[in-house]
Amino acid sequence: MGTQQIITGPTFEEMLHPETISPEVRTKALRLMAEDPLDPLNLFNITWKDSSNAIRYQVIPRQMTGVDASIVVLHSVHFPTGSHKVGAAYSVLIEKELFSEVDPTVNTLVWPSTGNYGIGGAFVGCRMGFESIVVLPQNMSRERFQKIESYGARIIATPGSESNVKEIYDKTWELRRSDPNIRILNQFEVMGNYRFHYHVTGNTIAELADILKQRGIGSGHISAYASAMGSAGTIAAGDRLKQLWPDLKIVRFGTDPVPHAL
């Protein structure tokens, strides 16, 4: 590693239980979320819980669902980038950094994505002192481009829109071949993505089941977990839940393509 100070954030356990973060750090991070959302200390706001350490969720009324089972939705709009993908991006980068596989004084990070993972990568990469490039299709929403740029990352726009994943990875291969100091953080192949959702998201849901039982909602048993397939990140929470409830059903929705590992 070079001489630049390494910027780190929370552990997996601190993302799961933010009350275990140093009180001084936790208090300052919560304040900065409103006052200076680009401060690196906002990495400590990567959690499914609010300032009082309560899980953010919504129970869908049965009048809307038409079924007797309680359906509960976790929401991640209060993560630093407005999406839980920032947790996956942070976990990917911090693992690489801890194993000395990336160095902010040497390496440029490339985040291939159609949106939220790239946004998360722009946020955490730049907050942790890395030059970051997000590769995404040129026809994605203007808001995505604006967010990425506001976080300090560069953008390479590839042809097409959300279904044009091949073009993203063609450009990513080109970048890799062009510079030995490029590091590709591909969400489809890096285990930090899986581990964030297995440990943090999965155990948050398990904790929520018990909280809801105490409030008279459900029996504390989770029958099914529904998630988009995506990069096999969020759905990894289902692996943790099946350890606790072996009869639990994992319901996959969405048809995101899964490109080959780089």
VEXTOR-921048 format. One record per residue (C-alpha): residue in three letters; chain; x, y, z. Coordinates in Angstrom, 1 decimal, padded with zeros to 4 digits. Layout:
+------+-------+--------+--------+--------+
: resn : chain :     c1 :     c2 :     c3 :
+------+-------+--------+--------+--------+
:  ALA :     A :      X :      Y :      Z :
...
+------+-------+--------+--------+--------+
This chain:
+------+-------+--------+--------+--------+
: resn : chain :     c1 :     c2 :     c3 :
+------+-------+--------+--------+--------+
:  MET :     A :  000.0 :  000.0 :  000.0 :
:  GLY :     A :  001.1 :  003.6 : -000.6 :
:  THR :     A :  001.4 :  006.4 :  002.0 :
:  GLN :     A : -002.1 :  007.7 :  001.6 :
:  GLN :     A : -004.2 :  007.2 :  004.7 :
:  ILE :     A : -006.6 :  004.3 :  004.3 :
:  ILE :     A : -010.2 :  005.3 :  004.8 :
:  THR :     A : -012.4 :  002.5 :  006.2 :
:  GLY :     A : -015.9 :  002.2 :  007.4 :
:  PRO :     A : -018.1 : -000.2 :  009.4 :
:  THR :     A : -017.6 : -004.0 :  009.8 :
:  PHE :     A : -020.3 : -006.4 :  008.8 :
:  GLU :     A : -021.4 : -006.6 :  012.4 :
:  GLU :     A : -021.6 : -002.8 :  012.7 :
:  MET :     A : -023.7 : -002.6 :  009.6 :
:  LEU :     A : -026.0 : -005.2 :  011.1 :
:  HIS :     A : -026.0 : -003.6 :  014.6 :
:  PRO :     A : -025.1 :  000.1 :  014.2 :
:  GLU :     A : -025.5 :  000.5 :  017.9 :
:  THR :     A : -022.1 : -001.2 :  018.3 :
:  ILE :     A : -020.4 :  001.6 :  016.4 :
:  SER :     A : -018.5 :  004.0 :  018.6 :
:  PRO :     A : -021.1 :  006.5 :  019.9 :
:  GLU :     A : -019.0 :  009.4 :  018.8 :
:  VAL :     A : -018.7 :  008.1 :  015.3 :
:  ARG :     A : -022.3 :  007.0 :  015.1 :
:  THR :     A : -023.6 :  010.4 :  016.3 :
:  LYS :     A : -021.4 :  012.3 :  013.9 :
:  ALA :     A : -022.3 :  010.1 :  011.0 :
:  LEU :     A : -026.0 :  010.6 :  011.5 :
:  ARG :     A : -025.5 :  014.3 :  011.7 :
:  LEU :     A : -023.4 :  014.3 :  008.5 :
:  MET :     A : -026.1 :  012.4 :  006.6 :
:  ALA :     A : -028.1 :  015.7 :  006.5 :
:  GLU :     A : -025.3 :  018.2 :  006.7 :
:  ASP :     A : -022.6 :  016.8 :  004.5 :
:  PRO :     A : -023.7 :  013.6 :  002.7 :
:  LEU :     A : -020.4 :  013.3 :  000.8 :
:  ASP :     A : -018.3 :  013.1 :  003.9 :
:  PRO :     A : -016.6 :  009.6 :  004.2 :
:  LEU :     A : -018.1 :  009.2 :  007.7 :
:  ASN :     A : -021.4 :  008.5 :  005.9 :
:  LEU :     A : -020.0 :  005.0 :  005.2 :
:  PHE :     A : -021.2 :  004.3 :  008.8 :
:  ASN :     A : -024.8 :  005.0 :  007.7 :
:  ILE :     A : -024.8 :  001.8 :  005.6 :
:  THR :     A : -027.4 : -000.1 :  007.5 :
:  TRP :     A : -031.0 : -001.3 :  007.3 :
:  LYS :     A : -031.7 :  000.6 :  010.6 :
:  ASP :     A : -032.6 :  004.1 :  011.5 :
:  SER :     A : -031.0 :  006.5 :  014.0 :
:  SER :     A : -032.8 :  004.7 :  016.9 :
:  ASN :     A : -031.5 :  001.4 :  015.6 :
:  ALA :     A : -035.0 :  000.3 :  014.5 :
:  ILE :     A : -035.3 : -001.7 :  011.2 :
:  ARG :     A : -036.9 :  000.2 :  008.4 :
:  TYR :     A : -039.8 : -001.8 :  007.1 :
:  GLN :     A : -043.4 : -001.7 :  006.0 :
:  VAL :     A : -046.1 : -004.3 :  006.6 :
:  ILE :     A : -048.4 : -004.4 :  003.5 :
:  PRO :     A : -052.1 : -004.3 :  004.5 :
:  ARG :     A : -054.0 : -007.5 :  003.8 :
:  GLN :     A : -056.6 : -005.5 :  002.1 :
:  MET :     A : -054.0 : -004.9 : -000.6 :
:  THR :     A : -052.4 : -008.3 : -000.7 :
:  GLY :     A : -055.6 : -010.5 : -000.5 :
:  VAL :     A : -053.8 : -013.1 :  001.5 :
:  ASP :     A : -053.8 : -014.1 :  005.2 :
:  ALA :     A : -050.0 : -014.2 :  005.6 :
:  SER :     A : -048.2 : -011.1 :  006.6 :
:  ILE :     A : -046.1 : -009.6 :  003.8 :
:  VAL :     A : -043.3 : -007.3 :  005.0 :
:  VAL :     A : -041.1 : -005.2 :  002.8 :
:  LEU :     A : -037.7 : -003.8 :  003.8 :
:  HIS :     A : -036.9 : -000.5 :  002.3 :
:  SER :     A : -033.5 :  001.0 :  001.6 :
:  VAL :     A : -034.3 :  004.6 :  000.5 :
:  HIS :     A : -032.4 :  005.9 :  003.6 :
:  PHE :     A : -029.1 :  004.2 :  002.7 :
:  PRO :     A : -026.5 :  006.9 :  001.7 :
:  THR :     A : -027.2 :  006.5 : -002.0 :
:  GLY :     A : -030.9 :  005.6 : -001.7 :
:  SER :     A : -030.3 :  002.0 : -002.4 :
:  HIS :     A : -028.9 : -001.0 : -000.5 :
:  LYS :     A : -026.5 : -001.6 : -003.4 :
:  VAL :     A : -024.2 :  000.8 : -001.7 :
:  GLY :     A : -023.8 : -001.8 :  001.0 :
:  ALA :     A : -022.7 : -004.4 : -001.5 :
:  ALA :     A : -020.3 : -002.0 : -003.2 :
:  TYR :     A : -018.8 : -001.0 :  000.1 :
:  SER :     A : -018.4 : -004.6 :  001.2 :
:  VAL :     A : -016.7 : -005.5 : -002.1 :
:  LEU :     A : -014.2 : -002.7 : -001.8 :
:  ILE :     A : -013.4 : -003.0 :  001.9 :
:  GLU :     A : -012.6 : -006.7 :  001.5 :
:  LYS :     A : -010.4 : -006.0 : -001.5 :
:  GLU :     A : -008.6 : -003.3 :  000.5 :
:  LEU :     A : -008.2 : -005.4 :  003.6 :
:  PHE :     A : -006.5 : -008.1 :  001.6 :
:  SER :     A : -004.2 : -005.5 : -000.1 :
:  GLU :     A : -005.7 : -006.2 : -003.5 :
:  VAL :     A : -006.4 : -002.5 : -004.2 :
:  ASP :     A : -004.5 :  000.6 : -003.3 :
:  PRO :     A : -005.9 :  004.2 : -003.6 :
:  THR :     A : -002.5 :  005.5 : -004.5 :
:  VAL :     A : -002.1 :  003.2 : -007.5 :
:  ASN :     A : -005.4 :  001.6 : -008.6 :
:  THR :     A : -008.4 :  003.0 : -010.5 :
:  LEU :     A : -011.6 :  001.1 : -009.8 :
:  VAL :     A : -014.1 :  000.2 : -012.5 :
:  TRP :     A : -017.7 : -000.4 : -011.5 :
:  PRO :     A : -019.7 : -002.1 : -014.4 :
:  SER :     A : -023.4 : -001.6 : -013.8 :
:  THR :     A : -026.8 : -000.6 : -015.2 :
:  GLY :     A : -027.4 :  001.7 : -012.2 :
:  ASN :     A : -027.5 :  001.3 : -008.4 :
:  TYR :     A : -024.4 : -000.8 : -008.0 :
:  GLY :     A : -022.4 :  001.7 : -010.1 :
:  ILE :     A : -024.0 :  004.5 : -008.1 :
:  GLY :     A : -022.9 :  002.7 : -004.9 :
:  GLY :     A : -019.4 :  002.2 : -006.3 :
:  ALA :     A : -019.1 :  005.8 : -007.2 :
:  PHE :     A : -020.1 :  006.8 : -003.6 :
:  VAL :     A : -017.9 :  004.4 : -001.7 :
:  GLY :     A : -014.9 :  004.4 : -004.1 :
:  CYS :     A : -014.6 :  008.2 : -004.1 :
:  ARG :     A : -015.3 :  008.4 : -000.3 :
:  MET :     A : -012.4 :  005.9 :  000.3 :
:  GLY :     A : -010.0 :  007.9 : -001.9 :
:  PHE :     A : -010.0 :  005.9 : -005.1 :
:  GLU :     A : -010.4 :  007.2 : -008.6 :
:  SER :     A : -013.5 :  005.5 : -009.8 :
:  ILE :     A : -015.0 :  004.8 : -013.2 :
:  VAL :     A : -018.6 :  003.7 : -013.7 :
:  VAL :     A : -019.5 :  001.9 : -016.9 :
:  LEU :     A : -023.2 :  002.0 : -017.7 :
:  PRO :     A : -025.5 :  002.2 : -020.7 :
:  GLN :     A : -026.0 :  005.7 : -022.3 :
:  ASN :     A : -029.8 :  005.4 : -022.2 :
:  MET :     A : -030.1 :  005.0 : -018.5 :
:  SER :     A : -031.9 :  007.7 : -016.6 :
:  ARG :     A : -030.3 :  011.2 : -016.4 :
:  GLU :     A : -030.7 :  011.0 : -012.6 :
:  ARG :     A : -028.3 :  008.0 : -012.5 :
:  PHE :     A : -025.6 :  009.9 : -014.4 :
:  GLN :     A : -026.1 :  013.0 : -012.2 :
:  LYS :     A : -025.8 :  011.0 : -009.0 :
:  ILE :     A : -022.6 :  009.3 : -010.2 :
:  GLU :     A : -021.0 :  012.6 : -011.2 :
:  SER :     A : -022.0 :  014.2 : -008.0 :
:  TYR :     A : -020.1 :  011.5 : -006.0 :
:  GLY :     A : -017.0 :  012.3 : -008.0 :
:  ALA :     A : -016.7 :  009.3 : -010.3 :
:  ARG :     A : -016.1 :  009.4 : -014.1 :
:  ILE :     A : -018.6 :  007.8 : -016.4 :
:  ILE :     A : -018.1 :  005.7 : -019.5 :
:  ALA :     A : -021.4 :  005.4 : -021.4 :
:  THR :     A : -021.9 :  002.3 : -023.5 :
:  PRO :     A : -024.5 :  001.8 : -026.3 :
:  GLY :     A : -028.0 :  000.8 : -025.4 :
:  SER :     A : -030.0 :  000.6 : -022.2 :
:  GLU :     A : -030.6 : -001.8 : -019.3 :
:  SER :     A : -030.7 : -005.0 : -021.4 :
:  ASN :     A : -027.4 : -004.1 : -023.1 :
:  VAL :     A : -025.2 : -005.7 : -020.5 :
:  LYS :     A : -022.7 : -007.3 : -023.0 :
:  GLU :     A : -021.7 : -003.8 : -024.2 :
:  ILE :     A : -020.8 : -002.9 : -020.6 :
:  TYR :     A : -018.5 : -005.9 : -020.2 :
:  ASP :     A : -016.9 : -005.4 : -023.6 :
:  LYS :     A : -015.8 : -002.0 : -022.4 :
:  THR :     A : -014.8 : -003.4 : -019.1 :
:  TRP :     A : -012.5 : -005.9 : -020.8 :
:  GLU :     A : -011.1 : -003.1 : -022.9 :
:  LEU :     A : -010.3 : -001.1 : -019.8 :
:  ARG :     A : -008.7 : -004.0 : -018.1 :
:  ARG :     A : -006.4 : -004.7 : -021.0 :
:  SER :     A : -005.4 : -001.0 : -021.4 :
:  ASP :     A : -004.0 : -000.5 : -017.9 :
:  PRO :     A : -002.5 : -003.0 : -015.4 :
:  ASN :     A : -003.5 : -000.7 : -012.5 :
:  ILE :     A : -007.2 : -001.0 : -013.4 :
:  ARG :     A : -009.2 : -003.1 : -010.9 :
:  ILE :     A : -012.6 : -004.3 : -012.0 :
:  LEU :     A : -015.1 : -004.7 : -009.2 :
:  ASN :     A : -017.7 : -006.8 : -010.9 :
:  GLN :     A : -020.7 : -007.5 : -008.7 :
:  PHE :     A : -021.3 : -010.8 : -010.4 :
:  GLU :     A : -018.0 : -012.4 : -009.2 :
:  VAL :     A : -016.9 : -010.7 : -006.0 :
:  MET :     A : -018.0 : -012.4 : -002.8 :
:  GLY :     A : -018.3 : -009.2 : -000.8 :
:  ASN :     A : -021.7 : -008.7 : -002.6 :
:  TYR :     A : -022.9 : -012.1 : -001.3 :
:  ARG :     A : -021.5 : -011.7 :  002.2 :
:  PHE :     A : -023.1 : -008.3 :  002.8 :
:  HIS :     A : -026.6 : -009.7 :  002.0 :
:  TYR :     A : -026.0 : -013.0 :  003.7 :
:  HIS :     A : -024.8 : -011.5 :  007.0 :
:  VAL :     A : -026.4 : -008.1 :  007.1 :
:  THR :     A : -029.6 : -008.4 :  005.1 :
:  GLY :     A : -030.3 : -012.0 :  006.1 :
:  ASN :     A : -029.8 : -011.5 :  009.8 :
:  THR :     A : -031.7 : -008.2 :  009.7 :
:  ILE :     A : -034.7 : -010.0 :  008.3 :
:  ALA :     A : -034.4 : -012.8 :  011.0 :
:  GLU :     A : -034.3 : -010.1 :  013.7 :
:  LEU :     A : -037.3 : -008.4 :  012.2 :
:  ALA :     A : -039.3 : -011.7 :  012.3 :
:  ASP :     A : -038.9 : -011.8 :  016.1 :
:  ILE :     A : -039.7 : -008.1 :  016.5 :
:  LEU :     A : -042.9 : -008.5 :  014.5 :
:  LYS :     A : -043.9 : -011.6 :  016.6 :
:  GLN :     A : -043.6 : -009.5 :  019.7 :
:  ARG :     A : -045.9 : -007.0 :  018.1 :
:  GLY :     A : -048.5 : -009.6 :  017.2 :
:  ILE :     A : -047.6 : -009.8 :  013.6 :
:  GLY :     A : -046.9 : -013.4 :  012.5 :
:  SER :     A : -045.5 : -016.3 :  014.5 :
:  GLY :     A : -041.8 : -015.5 :  014.2 :
:  HIS :     A : -041.5 : -018.0 :  011.4 :
:  ILE :     A : -040.7 : -016.8 :  007.9 :
:  SER :     A : -042.3 : -018.9 :  005.2 :
:  ALA :     A : -040.9 : -017.3 :  002.1 :
:  TYR :     A : -038.3 : -014.7 :  001.0 :
:  ALA :     A : -038.8 : -012.9 : -002.3 :
:  SER :     A : -036.0 : -011.1 : -004.1 :
:  ALA :     A : -034.9 : -010.2 : -007.5 :
:  MET :     A : -032.1 : -012.4 : -008.9 :
:  GLY :     A : -030.0 : -009.5 : -010.0 :
:  SER :     A : -026.4 : -010.2 : -009.3 :
:  ALA :     A : -027.2 : -012.9 : -006.8 :
:  GLY :     A : -026.5 : -010.4 : -004.0 :
:  THR :     A : -029.8 : -009.6 : -002.3 :
:  ILE :     A : -031.1 : -013.1 : -002.9 :
:  ALA :     A : -028.2 : -014.4 : -000.8 :
:  ALA :     A : -030.1 : -013.4 :  002.3 :
:  GLY :     A : -032.3 : -016.3 :  001.5 :
:  ASP :     A : -029.3 : -018.7 :  002.1 :
:  ARG :     A : -029.0 : -017.3 :  005.7 :
:  LEU :     A : -032.8 : -017.6 :  006.3 :
:  LYS :     A : -032.9 : -021.2 :  005.1 :
:  GLN :     A : -030.4 : -022.1 :  007.7 :
:  LEU :     A : -032.9 : -020.8 :  010.3 :
:  TRP :     A : -036.0 : -022.0 :  008.6 :
:  PRO :     A : -035.2 : -025.0 :  006.4 :
:  ASP :     A : -038.7 : -025.1 :  004.9 :
:  LEU :     A : -038.5 : -021.5 :  003.8 :
:  LYS :     A : -039.1 : -020.9 :  000.1 :
:  ILE :     A : -036.9 : -018.5 : -001.8 :
:  VAL :     A : -039.0 : -016.8 : -004.5 :
:  ARG :     A : -037.0 : -015.3 : -007.4 :
:  PHE :     A : -038.4 : -012.6 : -009.6 :
:  GLY :     A : -036.9 : -010.6 : -012.4 :
:  THR :     A : -034.9 : -011.7 : -015.4 :
:  ASP :     A : -031.6 : -009.8 : -015.0 :
:  PRO :     A : -028.9 : -011.4 : -017.2 :
:  VAL :     A : -025.9 : -012.8 : -015.5 :
:  PRO :     A : -022.7 : -012.2 : -017.5 :
:  HIS :     A : -019.6 : -014.4 : -017.2 :
:  ALA :     A : -017.1 : -013.6 : -014.6 :
:  LEU :     A : -014.3 : -011.3 : -015.6 :
+------+-------+--------+--------+--------+
